[in-house]
Amino acid sequence: MYRRSQSCRRSWNKSQERLFKQWCNCICHWIKSSK
């Protein structure tokens, strides 16, 4: 049970990381275009 929750957390972190990177790119692009 503990191991399963760990792997679940790991995959959640991976998707969060992907979203965060996309968000960063969006912000970067927005800042560049606003200048």
mmCIF entry with sequence, helices, sheets and N, C-alpha, C, O atoms, coordinates in Angstrom:
data_MODEL
# 
_entry.id   MODEL 
# 
_entity.id                         1 
_entity.type                       polymer 
_entity.pdbx_number_of_molecules   1 
# 
_entity_poly.entity_id                      1 
_entity_poly.type                           'polypeptide(L)' 
_entity_poly.nstd_linkage                   no 
_entity_poly.nstd_monomer                   no 
_entity_poly.pdbx_seq_one_letter_code       MYRRSQSCRRSWNKSQERLFKQWCNCICHWIKSSK 
_entity_poly.pdbx_seq_one_letter_code_can   MYRRSQSCRRSWNKSQERLFKQWCNCICHWIKSSK 
_entity_poly.pdbx_strand_id                 A 
# 
loop_
_entity_poly_seq.entity_id 
_entity_poly_seq.num 
_entity_poly_seq.mon_id 
_entity_poly_seq.hetero 
1 1  MET n 
1 2  TYR n 
1 3  ARG n 
1 4  ARG n 
1 5  SER n 
1 6  GLN n 
1 7  SER n 
1 8  CYS n 
1 9  ARG n 
1 10 ARG n 
1 11 SER n 
1 12 TRP n 
1 13 ASN n 
1 14 LYS n 
1 15 SER n 
1 16 GLN n 
1 17 GLU n 
1 18 ARG n 
1 19 LEU n 
1 20 PHE n 
1 21 LYS n 
1 22 GLN n 
1 23 TRP n 
1 24 CYS n 
1 25 ASN n 
1 26 CYS n 
1 27 ILE n 
1 28 CYS n 
1 29 HIS n 
1 30 TRP n 
1 31 ILE n 
1 32 LYS n 
1 33 SER n 
1 34 SER n 
1 35 LYS n 
# 
_struct_asym.id          A 
_struct_asym.entity_id   1 
# 
_struct_conf.conf_type_id            HELX_P 
_struct_conf.id                      HELX_P1 
_struct_conf.pdbx_PDB_helix_id       AA1 
_struct_conf.beg_label_comp_id       TYR 
_struct_conf.beg_label_asym_id       A 
_struct_conf.beg_label_seq_id        2 
_struct_conf.pdbx_beg_PDB_ins_code   ? 
_struct_conf.end_label_comp_id       SER 
_struct_conf.end_label_asym_id       A 
_struct_conf.end_label_seq_id        34 
_struct_conf.pdbx_end_PDB_ins_code   ? 
_struct_conf.beg_auth_comp_id        TYR 
_struct_conf.beg_auth_asym_id        A 
_struct_conf.beg_auth_seq_id         2 
_struct_conf.end_auth_comp_id        SER 
_struct_conf.end_auth_asym_id        A 
_struct_conf.end_auth_seq_id         34 
_struct_conf.pdbx_PDB_helix_class    1 
_struct_conf.details                 ? 
_struct_conf.pdbx_PDB_helix_length   33 
# 
_struct_conf_type.id          HELX_P 
_struct_conf_type.criteria    ? 
_struct_conf_type.reference   ? 
# 
loop_
_atom_site.group_PDB 
_atom_site.id 
_atom_site.type_symbol 
_atom_site.label_atom_id 
_atom_site.label_alt_id 
_atom_site.label_comp_id 
_atom_site.label_asym_id 
_atom_site.label_entity_id 
_atom_site.label_seq_id 
_atom_site.pdbx_PDB_ins_code 
_atom_site.Cartn_x 
_atom_site.Cartn_y 
_atom_site.Cartn_z 
_atom_site.occupancy 
_atom_site.B_iso_or_equiv 
_atom_site.pdbx_formal_charge 
_atom_site.auth_seq_id 
_atom_site.auth_comp_id 
_atom_site.auth_asym_id 
_atom_site.auth_atom_id 
_atom_site.pdbx_PDB_model_num 
ATOM 1   N N  . MET A 1 1  ? 0.836 -1.196 0.000   1.00 0.00 ? 1  MET A N  1 
ATOM 2   C CA . MET A 1 1  ? 0.000 0.000  0.000   1.00 0.00 ? 1  MET A CA 1 
ATOM 3   C C  . MET A 1 1  ? 0.881 1.261  0.000   1.00 0.00 ? 1  MET A C  1 
ATOM 4   O O  . MET A 1 1  ? 0.650 2.195  -0.767  1.00 0.00 ? 1  MET A O  1 
ATOM 5   N N  . TYR A 1 2  ? 1.867 1.262  0.856   1.00 0.00 ? 2  TYR A N  1 
ATOM 6   C CA . TYR A 1 2  ? 2.757 2.416  0.947   1.00 0.00 ? 2  TYR A CA 1 
ATOM 7   C C  . TYR A 1 2  ? 3.507 2.637  -0.372  1.00 0.00 ? 2  TYR A C  1 
ATOM 8   O O  . TYR A 1 2  ? 3.671 3.768  -0.829  1.00 0.00 ? 2  TYR A O  1 
ATOM 9   N N  . ARG A 1 3  ? 3.948 1.545  -0.961  1.00 0.00 ? 3  ARG A N  1 
ATOM 10  C CA . ARG A 1 3  ? 4.699 1.641  -2.210  1.00 0.00 ? 3  ARG A CA 1 
ATOM 11  C C  . ARG A 1 3  ? 3.807 2.195  -3.322  1.00 0.00 ? 3  ARG A C  1 
ATOM 12  O O  . ARG A 1 3  ? 4.244 2.992  -4.152  1.00 0.00 ? 3  ARG A O  1 
ATOM 13  N N  . ARG A 1 4  ? 2.555 1.755  -3.317  1.00 0.00 ? 4  ARG A N  1 
ATOM 14  C CA . ARG A 1 4  ? 1.645 2.205  -4.358  1.00 0.00 ? 4  ARG A CA 1 
ATOM 15  C C  . ARG A 1 4  ? 1.415 3.720  -4.242  1.00 0.00 ? 4  ARG A C  1 
ATOM 16  O O  . ARG A 1 4  ? 1.393 4.428  -5.248  1.00 0.00 ? 4  ARG A O  1 
ATOM 17  N N  . SER A 1 5  ? 1.249 4.196  -3.034  1.00 0.00 ? 5  SER A N  1 
ATOM 18  C CA . SER A 1 5  ? 1.031 5.633  -2.843  1.00 0.00 ? 5  SER A CA 1 
ATOM 19  C C  . SER A 1 5  ? 2.273 6.415  -3.273  1.00 0.00 ? 5  SER A C  1 
ATOM 20  O O  . SER A 1 5  ? 2.162 7.527  -3.790  1.00 0.00 ? 5  SER A O  1 
ATOM 21  N N  . GLN A 1 6  ? 3.435 5.839  -3.063  1.00 0.00 ? 6  GLN A N  1 
ATOM 22  C CA . GLN A 1 6  ? 4.674 6.500  -3.482  1.00 0.00 ? 6  GLN A CA 1 
ATOM 23  C C  . GLN A 1 6  ? 4.720 6.659  -5.001  1.00 0.00 ? 6  GLN A C  1 
ATOM 24  O O  . GLN A 1 6  ? 5.024 7.738  -5.511  1.00 0.00 ? 6  GLN A O  1 
ATOM 25  N N  . SER A 1 7  ? 4.421 5.591  -5.709  1.00 0.00 ? 7  SER A N  1 
ATOM 26  C CA . SER A 1 7  ? 4.465 5.654  -7.167  1.00 0.00 ? 7  SER A CA 1 
ATOM 27  C C  . SER A 1 7  ? 3.391 6.612  -7.676  1.00 0.00 ? 7  SER A C  1 
ATOM 28  O O  . SER A 1 7  ? 3.587 7.304  -8.675  1.00 0.00 ? 7  SER A O  1 
ATOM 29  N N  . CYS A 1 8  ? 2.256 6.644  -6.981  1.00 0.00 ? 8  CYS A N  1 
ATOM 30  C CA . CYS A 1 8  ? 1.179 7.551  -7.364  1.00 0.00 ? 8  CYS A CA 1 
ATOM 31  C C  . CYS A 1 8  ? 1.670 8.993  -7.217  1.00 0.00 ? 8  CYS A C  1 
ATOM 32  O O  . CYS A 1 8  ? 1.453 9.834  -8.090  1.00 0.00 ? 8  CYS A O  1 
ATOM 33  N N  . ARG A 1 9  ? 2.317 9.248  -6.126  1.00 0.00 ? 9  ARG A N  1 
ATOM 34  C CA . ARG A 1 9  ? 2.827 10.599 -5.873  1.00 0.00 ? 9  ARG A CA 1 
ATOM 35  C C  . ARG A 1 9  ? 3.865 10.971 -6.921  1.00 0.00 ? 9  ARG A C  1 
ATOM 36  O O  . ARG A 1 9  ? 3.935 12.119 -7.359  1.00 0.00 ? 9  ARG A O  1 
ATOM 37  N N  . ARG A 1 10 ? 4.664 9.997  -7.317  1.00 0.00 ? 10 ARG A N  1 
ATOM 38  C CA . ARG A 1 10 ? 5.715 10.265 -8.295  1.00 0.00 ? 10 ARG A CA 1 
ATOM 39  C C  . ARG A 1 10 ? 5.104 10.668 -9.642  1.00 0.00 ? 10 ARG A C  1 
ATOM 40  O O  . ARG A 1 10 ? 5.547 11.633 -10.266 1.00 0.00 ? 10 ARG A O  1 
ATOM 41  N N  . SER A 1 11 ? 4.101 9.934  -10.080 1.00 0.00 ? 11 SER A N  1 
ATOM 42  C CA . SER A 1 11 ? 3.481 10.245 -11.360 1.00 0.00 ? 11 SER A CA 1 
ATOM 43  C C  . SER A 1 11 ? 2.746 11.583 -11.276 1.00 0.00 ? 11 SER A C  1 
ATOM 44  O O  . SER A 1 11 ? 2.693 12.330 -12.253 1.00 0.00 ? 11 SER A O  1 
ATOM 45  N N  . TRP A 1 12 ? 2.182 11.880 -10.110 1.00 0.00 ? 12 TRP A N  1 
ATOM 46  C CA . TRP A 1 12 ? 1.505 13.163 -9.934  1.00 0.00 ? 12 TRP A CA 1 
ATOM 47  C C  . TRP A 1 12 ? 2.521 14.292 -10.062 1.00 0.00 ? 12 TRP A C  1 
ATOM 48  O O  . TRP A 1 12 ? 2.243 15.314 -10.690 1.00 0.00 ? 12 TRP A O  1 
ATOM 49  N N  . ASN A 1 13 ? 3.688 14.109 -9.470  1.00 0.00 ? 13 ASN A N  1 
ATOM 50  C CA . ASN A 1 13 ? 4.747 15.112 -9.553  1.00 0.00 ? 13 ASN A CA 1 
ATOM 51  C C  . ASN A 1 13 ? 5.181 15.318 -11.004 1.00 0.00 ? 13 ASN A C  1 
ATOM 52  O O  . ASN A 1 13 ? 5.491 16.434 -11.419 1.00 0.00 ? 13 ASN A O  1 
ATOM 53  N N  . LYS A 1 14 ? 5.199 14.246 -11.753 1.00 0.00 ? 14 LYS A N  1 
ATOM 54  C CA . LYS A 1 14 ? 5.620 14.344 -13.151 1.00 0.00 ? 14 LYS A CA 1 
ATOM 55  C C  . LYS A 1 14 ? 4.635 15.196 -13.951 1.00 0.00 ? 14 LYS A C  1 
ATOM 56  O O  . LYS A 1 14 ? 5.039 16.050 -14.741 1.00 0.00 ? 14 LYS A O  1 
ATOM 57  N N  . SER A 1 15 ? 3.361 14.960 -13.742 1.00 0.00 ? 15 SER A N  1 
ATOM 58  C CA . SER A 1 15 ? 2.362 15.739 -14.468 1.00 0.00 ? 15 SER A CA 1 
ATOM 59  C C  . SER A 1 15 ? 2.379 17.185 -14.001 1.00 0.00 ? 15 SER A C  1 
ATOM 60  O O  . SER A 1 15 ? 2.194 18.105 -14.798 1.00 0.00 ? 15 SER A O  1 
ATOM 61  N N  . GLN A 1 16 ? 2.601 17.382 -12.706 1.00 0.00 ? 16 GLN A N  1 
ATOM 62  C CA . GLN A 1 16 ? 2.687 18.740 -12.169 1.00 0.00 ? 16 GLN A CA 1 
ATOM 63  C C  . GLN A 1 16 ? 3.878 19.472 -12.785 1.00 0.00 ? 16 GLN A C  1 
ATOM 64  O O  . GLN A 1 16 ? 3.789 20.647 -13.142 1.00 0.00 ? 16 GLN A O  1 
ATOM 65  N N  . GLU A 1 17 ? 4.966 18.768 -12.899 1.00 0.00 ? 17 GLU A N  1 
ATOM 66  C CA . GLU A 1 17 ? 6.183 19.354 -13.473 1.00 0.00 ? 17 GLU A CA 1 
ATOM 67  C C  . GLU A 1 17 ? 5.935 19.781 -14.919 1.00 0.00 ? 17 GLU A C  1 
ATOM 68  O O  . GLU A 1 17 ? 6.377 20.847 -15.347 1.00 0.00 ? 17 GLU A O  1 
ATOM 69  N N  . ARG A 1 18 ? 5.223 18.937 -15.661 1.00 0.00 ? 18 ARG A N  1 
ATOM 70  C CA . ARG A 1 18 ? 4.931 19.249 -17.059 1.00 0.00 ? 18 ARG A CA 1 
ATOM 71  C C  . ARG A 1 18 ? 4.058 20.506 -17.144 1.00 0.00 ? 18 ARG A C  1 
ATOM 72  O O  . ARG A 1 18 ? 4.300 21.393 -17.962 1.00 0.00 ? 18 ARG A O  1 
ATOM 73  N N  . LEU A 1 19 ? 3.036 20.561 -16.279 1.00 0.00 ? 19 LEU A N  1 
ATOM 74  C CA . LEU A 1 19 ? 2.159 21.723 -16.260 1.00 0.00 ? 19 LEU A CA 1 
ATOM 75  C C  . LEU A 1 19 ? 2.935 22.978 -15.893 1.00 0.00 ? 19 LEU A C  1 
ATOM 76  O O  . LEU A 1 19 ? 2.734 24.044 -16.475 1.00 0.00 ? 19 LEU A O  1 
ATOM 77  N N  . PHE A 1 20 ? 3.813 22.836 -14.929 1.00 0.00 ? 20 PHE A N  1 
ATOM 78  C CA . PHE A 1 20 ? 4.609 23.976 -14.474 1.00 0.00 ? 20 PHE A CA 1 
ATOM 79  C C  . PHE A 1 20 ? 5.500 24.500 -15.599 1.00 0.00 ? 20 PHE A C  1 
ATOM 80  O O  . PHE A 1 20 ? 5.647 25.710 -15.768 1.00 0.00 ? 20 PHE A O  1 
ATOM 81  N N  . LYS A 1 21 ? 6.083 23.597 -16.355 1.00 0.00 ? 21 LYS A N  1 
ATOM 82  C CA . LYS A 1 21 ? 6.948 24.005 -17.468 1.00 0.00 ? 21 LYS A CA 1 
ATOM 83  C C  . LYS A 1 21 ? 6.142 24.718 -18.546 1.00 0.00 ? 21 LYS A C  1 
ATOM 84  O O  . LYS A 1 21 ? 6.588 25.720 -19.104 1.00 0.00 ? 21 LYS A O  1 
ATOM 85  N N  . GLN A 1 22 ? 4.960 24.198 -18.834 1.00 0.00 ? 22 GLN A N  1 
ATOM 86  C CA . GLN A 1 22 ? 4.108 24.839 -19.830 1.00 0.00 ? 22 GLN A CA 1 
ATOM 87  C C  . GLN A 1 22 ? 3.720 26.236 -19.371 1.00 0.00 ? 22 GLN A C  1 
ATOM 88  O O  . GLN A 1 22 ? 3.714 27.186 -20.153 1.00 0.00 ? 22 GLN A O  1 
ATOM 89  N N  . TRP A 1 23 ? 3.396 26.341 -18.081 1.00 0.00 ? 23 TRP A N  1 
ATOM 90  C CA . TRP A 1 23 ? 3.003 27.620 -17.502 1.00 0.00 ? 23 TRP A CA 1 
ATOM 91  C C  . TRP A 1 23 ? 4.166 28.598 -17.581 1.00 0.00 ? 23 TRP A C  1 
ATOM 92  O O  . TRP A 1 23 ? 3.968 29.765 -17.922 1.00 0.00 ? 23 TRP A O  1 
ATOM 93  N N  . CYS A 1 24 ? 5.373 28.143 -17.273 1.00 0.00 ? 24 CYS A N  1 
ATOM 94  C CA . CYS A 1 24 ? 6.578 28.986 -17.345 1.00 0.00 ? 24 CYS A CA 1 
ATOM 95  C C  . CYS A 1 24 ? 6.786 29.491 -18.768 1.00 0.00 ? 24 CYS A C  1 
ATOM 96  O O  . CYS A 1 24 ? 7.107 30.660 -18.984 1.00 0.00 ? 24 CYS A O  1 
ATOM 97  N N  . ASN A 1 25 ? 6.599 28.597 -19.731 1.00 0.00 ? 25 ASN A N  1 
ATOM 98  C CA . ASN A 1 25 ? 6.773 29.004 -21.131 1.00 0.00 ? 25 ASN A CA 1 
ATOM 99  C C  . ASN A 1 25 ? 5.748 30.055 -21.515 1.00 0.00 ? 25 ASN A C  1 
ATOM 100 O O  . ASN A 1 25 ? 6.048 31.002 -22.242 1.00 0.00 ? 25 ASN A O  1 
ATOM 101 N N  . CYS A 1 26 ? 4.550 29.874 -21.021 1.00 0.00 ? 26 CYS A N  1 
ATOM 102 C CA . CYS A 1 26 ? 3.478 30.827 -21.311 1.00 0.00 ? 26 CYS A CA 1 
ATOM 103 C C  . CYS A 1 26 ? 3.832 32.199 -20.735 1.00 0.00 ? 26 CYS A C  1 
ATOM 104 O O  . CYS A 1 26 ? 3.717 33.218 -21.416 1.00 0.00 ? 26 CYS A O  1 
ATOM 105 N N  . ILE A 1 27 ? 4.257 32.211 -19.496 1.00 0.00 ? 27 ILE A N  1 
ATOM 106 C CA . ILE A 1 27 ? 4.621 33.466 -18.833 1.00 0.00 ? 27 ILE A CA 1 
ATOM 107 C C  . ILE A 1 27 ? 5.797 34.119 -19.564 1.00 0.00 ? 27 ILE A C  1 
ATOM 108 O O  . ILE A 1 27 ? 5.795 35.325 -19.811 1.00 0.00 ? 27 ILE A O  1 
ATOM 109 N N  . CYS A 1 28 ? 6.791 33.313 -19.901 1.00 0.00 ? 28 CYS A N  1 
ATOM 110 C CA . CYS A 1 28 ? 7.960 33.824 -20.632 1.00 0.00 ? 28 CYS A CA 1 
ATOM 111 C C  . CYS A 1 28 ? 7.521 34.479 -21.936 1.00 0.00 ? 28 CYS A C  1 
ATOM 112 O O  . CYS A 1 28 ? 7.951 35.587 -22.260 1.00 0.00 ? 28 CYS A O  1 
ATOM 113 N N  . HIS A 1 29 ? 6.678 33.798 -22.666 1.00 0.00 ? 29 HIS A N  1 
ATOM 114 C CA . HIS A 1 29 ? 6.204 34.298 -23.949 1.00 0.00 ? 29 HIS A CA 1 
ATOM 115 C C  . HIS A 1 29 ? 5.417 35.594 -23.759 1.00 0.00 ? 29 HIS A C  1 
ATOM 116 O O  . HIS A 1 29 ? 5.564 36.541 -24.531 1.00 0.00 ? 29 HIS A O  1 
ATOM 117 N N  . TRP A 1 30 ? 4.589 35.622 -22.732 1.00 0.00 ? 30 TRP A N  1 
ATOM 118 C CA . TRP A 1 30 ? 3.766 36.791 -22.446 1.00 0.00 ? 30 TRP A CA 1 
ATOM 119 C C  . TRP A 1 30 ? 4.643 37.998 -22.101 1.00 0.00 ? 30 TRP A C  1 
ATOM 120 O O  . TRP A 1 30 ? 4.382 39.113 -22.551 1.00 0.00 ? 30 TRP A O  1 
ATOM 121 N N  . ILE A 1 31 ? 5.667 37.766 -21.310 1.00 0.00 ? 31 ILE A N  1 
ATOM 122 C CA . ILE A 1 31 ? 6.588 38.848 -20.924 1.00 0.00 ? 31 ILE A CA 1 
ATOM 123 C C  . ILE A 1 31 ? 7.325 39.375 -22.162 1.00 0.00 ? 31 ILE A C  1 
ATOM 124 O O  . ILE A 1 31 ? 7.485 40.586 -22.321 1.00 0.00 ? 31 ILE A O  1 
ATOM 125 N N  . LYS A 1 32 ? 7.764 38.480 -23.022 1.00 0.00 ? 32 LYS A N  1 
ATOM 126 C CA . LYS A 1 32 ? 8.492 38.895 -24.223 1.00 0.00 ? 32 LYS A CA 1 
ATOM 127 C C  . LYS A 1 32 ? 7.595 39.699 -25.160 1.00 0.00 ? 32 LYS A C  1 
ATOM 128 O O  . LYS A 1 32 ? 8.035 40.687 -25.747 1.00 0.00 ? 32 LYS A O  1 
ATOM 129 N N  . SER A 1 33 ? 6.368 39.288 -25.296 1.00 0.00 ? 33 SER A N  1 
ATOM 130 C CA . SER A 1 33 ? 5.471 39.974 -26.221 1.00 0.00 ? 33 SER A CA 1 
ATOM 131 C C  . SER A 1 33 ? 4.933 41.277 -25.636 1.00 0.00 ? 33 SER A C  1 
ATOM 132 O O  . SER A 1 33 ? 4.491 42.154 -26.377 1.00 0.00 ? 33 SER A O  1 
ATOM 133 N N  . SER A 1 34 ? 4.969 41.407 -24.322 1.00 0.00 ? 34 SER A N  1 
ATOM 134 C CA . SER A 1 34 ? 4.454 42.632 -23.707 1.00 0.00 ? 34 SER A CA 1 
ATOM 135 C C  . SER A 1 34 ? 5.491 43.755 -23.739 1.00 0.00 ? 34 SER A C  1 
ATOM 136 O O  . SER A 1 34 ? 5.148 44.925 -23.575 1.00 0.00 ? 34 SER A O  1 
ATOM 137 N N  . LYS A 1 35 ? 6.743 43.402 -23.948 1.00 0.00 ? 35 LYS A N  1 
ATOM 138 C CA . LYS A 1 35 ? 7.795 44.429 -23.967 1.00 0.00 ? 35 LYS A CA 1 
ATOM 139 C C  . LYS A 1 35 ? 7.730 45.259 -25.247 1.00 0.00 ? 35 LYS A C  1 
ATOM 140 O O  . LYS A 1 35 ? 8.538 46.168 -25.435 1.00 0.00 ? 35 LYS A O  1 
# 
